[in-house]
């Protein structure tokens, strides 16, 4: 059993990343062999200012460690330091079908109206993501809901490669999308995902926000005038309320049902301060560790360097196996 997952080093880590993915990574590293990486090769599919990318990669690594990813127990690295990701991606480009990529909703969202102007990398992005997990024989891939389609594609690519070349080289990875916060929504709009790219900073909680900012953002979060109900079904038509209840559940390791049992009949005047308090208490120690770690970029580079050496060793046999399966005479 092996866990593999990644995050793009662009912008700030936000509460959606933390509750949807990173909190689970931290829990899984106690139970299984884990590899976690900064997807810097994915970040360049749209223009990223080079200096900012280098800084963001270090900062995101520091943020992951601050959240509890332990470089002693999990392998932590950045993709670009492990060339095998890009190498396997090329081999898989030749297995993936255009029709499969044409169905990817994230490409449609990210390229918007300017599809002709999007980079080839943005289009091919999910194939690199497939390489990321297949290269390590990942069995479990903990991610938020928005990555589901990409992982289904990884399974399709693995299945076709294994069948075309009569091999069992690739293990089919299982996406782990569980719990009450697999899709954390914007604080301003219950129909939009919380995201780094939302122009409004009030839409998200960043891991770097101080206590007052967090409290203010929760207080201003969009809600409705109704009190909280006693059942989840009654929240179906109330996306903003459901989002805040989901956050509360994930932050306090409870189910949304348990949260509703505590707050049924109460309005947001009572719920929001309670939510802000757990959020502040959860994020404060993470932020403090992050600030300390960030001040030592050389230490972060050393962690990534060490992690990438381990990752290179784990990746090499799969790439060699793929070359062999294809009949390529490689170095
Ligand atoms: P990225 O960088 O957008 O997000 C990192 C992780 O955070 C999750 N996430 C969310 N979960 C719940 N609610 C939200 N609002 C929210 N926003 C983000 C994402 O689902 C993800 O788990 N393509 C990936 C990075 C990647 C990857 C991989 C992941 C590259 N290769 C291989 C897994 C395996 C991405 O852009 O994630």
Boltz pocket constraint, residues with backbone or C-beta under 6 A from the ligand:
constraints:
  - pocket:
      binder: B
      contacts: [[A, 4], [A, 5], [A, 6], [A, 7], [A, 8], [A, 9], [A, 16], [A, 17], [A, 18], [A, 19], [A, 20], [A, 21], [A, 22], [A, 39], [A, 42], [A, 128], [A, 129], [A, 132], [A, 133], [A, 141], [A, 142], [A, 143], [A, 144], [A, 145], [A, 146], [A, 147], [A, 181], [A, 182], [A, 183], [A, 184], [A, 185], [A, 193], [A, 194], [A, 195]]
      max_distance: 6.0
